Amino acid sequence: MKNFTFKINENNYSVKIVSQENGTIQLEVNGTKYSVKMKEEIKARKTPILVRRPPKTAPVEPVKVNPSSSGKLKISAPIPGVILSLNVKVGDIIKENDLLLVLEAMKMENNIVSEKSGVVTAINVNVGQQVLQGEVMIELE
């Protein structure tokens, strides 16, 4: 069936596997016949299957903007990004936690909300515009 040559402690051994059935192997080592019983069957290794869990989607928390000490509130970009949508216009009356705009940063949408009620006095950005961190986007009074 198969022939092998082994070198163990500087001694050469010629091994010939004659037959294999039901966990018993008939072989010859340097012309001497042996019958070897396998303790357990050799199983072929299988490639592991990678199982991925679906990502846990945490609820998106809106980014809150702290009001300044004066009567005006300036909404600044918390991180650099692109304006995806404007949900207010000049003259709109807004309440606390109203959505002002959506800012995309690092492929994530960030909801920008107000922490206090007021009137929109100025909008300094447009949809699609890139903004830098700290850039004033909306002013409230």
C-alpha positions in Angstrom: 0.0 0.0 0.0 2.4 2.7 1.2 6.1 2.7 2.0 7.9 4.9 4.5 11.4 5.3 5.8 12.0 6.6 9.4 15.2 7.5 11.1 15.0 7.1 14.9 18.1 7.4 17.1 20.4 7.1 14.0 18.7 3.8 13.0 16.8 3.5 9.7 13.4 1.8 9.6 11.6 0.8 6.4 7.9 0.6 7.1 5.4 -0.8 4.6 1.6 -0.5 5.3 0.1 -3.7 4.0 -3.6 -3.1 4.8 -6.0 -1.2 6.9 -9.5 -2.2 7.9 -11.8 -1.7 11.0 -9.1 0.2 12.9 -6.5 -2.5 12.5 -3.4 -1.9 10.4 -1.2 -4.6 9.0 2.4 -3.4 8.5 6.0 -4.6 8.0 8.9 -2.9 9.8 12.3 -4.0 8.3 10.6 -7.2 7.0 8.9 -8.1 10.4 5.1 -8.2 10.2 3.0 -6.4 12.9 -0.7 -5.9 13.5 -1.5 -2.6 15.1 -4.9 -1.8 16.5 -5.8 1.9 16.5 -7.2 3.2 19.7 -9.6 5.6 18.0 -10.4 6.5 14.5 -8.5 9.3 13.0 -10.9 12.0 12.0 -10.3 14.5 9.2 -10.0 18.1 10.3 -12.7 20.4 9.2 -12.3 24.0 8.5 -13.9 26.0 11.3 -17.0 27.9 10.4 -17.0 31.5 11.4 -20.3 32.5 12.9 -20.9 36.3 13.3 -23.5 37.7 15.5 -25.5 40.6 14.2 -24.2 43.9 15.6 -26.0 45.2 18.6 -27.5 48.5 17.6 -27.7 50.8 20.5 -30.3 53.6 20.3 -28.7 56.7 18.9 -28.5 59.4 21.5 -28.8 63.0 20.3 -25.9 65.3 20.8 -27.0 68.1 23.2 -25.6 71.6 22.9 -25.0 73.6 26.1 -26.4 77.1 26.1 -24.1 80.0 26.6 -24.4 82.4 29.6 -25.9 85.2 27.5 -29.4 85.2 26.0 -28.1 83.8 22.7 -27.4 80.2 22.1 -24.8 79.3 19.4 -25.0 75.7 18.2 -21.5 74.7 17.2 -20.4 71.5 15.4 -19.2 69.0 18.1 -17.0 67.2 15.5 -16.1 67.8 11.9 -18.6 66.5 9.4 -21.1 67.2 6.6 -24.6 68.6 7.1 -27.1 66.0 5.9 -30.3 67.9 6.7 -31.6 71.1 8.3 -34.8 70.7 10.2 -35.4 74.4 11.1 -35.4 77.8 9.4 -34.9 81.3 10.5 -37.9 82.5 12.6 -38.9 79.0 13.8 -39.8 78.6 17.5 -38.2 75.6 18.9 -38.6 73.7 22.2 -36.0 71.8 24.3 -34.8 68.6 22.6 -36.2 69.6 19.2 -34.1 68.2 16.3 -32.2 71.1 14.6 -30.0 69.3 12.1 -28.3 66.0 11.2 -24.5 66.0 11.0 -22.7 63.1 9.3 -19.3 62.4 10.8 -17.2 59.3 10.3 -20.1 57.6 8.4 -22.4 58.1 11.4 -25.4 60.3 11.6 -25.5 62.6 14.6 -28.7 64.3 15.6 -28.1 67.8 16.9 -30.8 69.0 19.3 -31.2 72.1 21.5 -31.1 72.1 25.2 -33.4 75.1 25.6 -36.4 76.7 23.9 -36.0 79.7 21.7 -36.3 81.3 18.3 -33.9 80.5 15.4 -32.2 83.8 14.5 -29.5 82.6 12.1 -28.5 79.5 10.1 -24.9 79.6 9.0 -24.8 76.3 7.1 -26.4 74.6 4.1 -27.2 71.0 3.3 -24.1 69.3 2.0 -21.7 71.8 3.5 -18.6 70.5 5.4 -18.1 72.0 8.9 -15.2 72.0 11.2 -15.3 71.3 14.9 -16.5 74.3 16.8 -17.9 76.1 13.7 -21.2 77.9 14.6 -24.0 76.3 12.6 -27.2 77.8 14.1 -27.9 80.7 16.5 -30.9 80.9 18.8 -32.3 83.6 21.0 
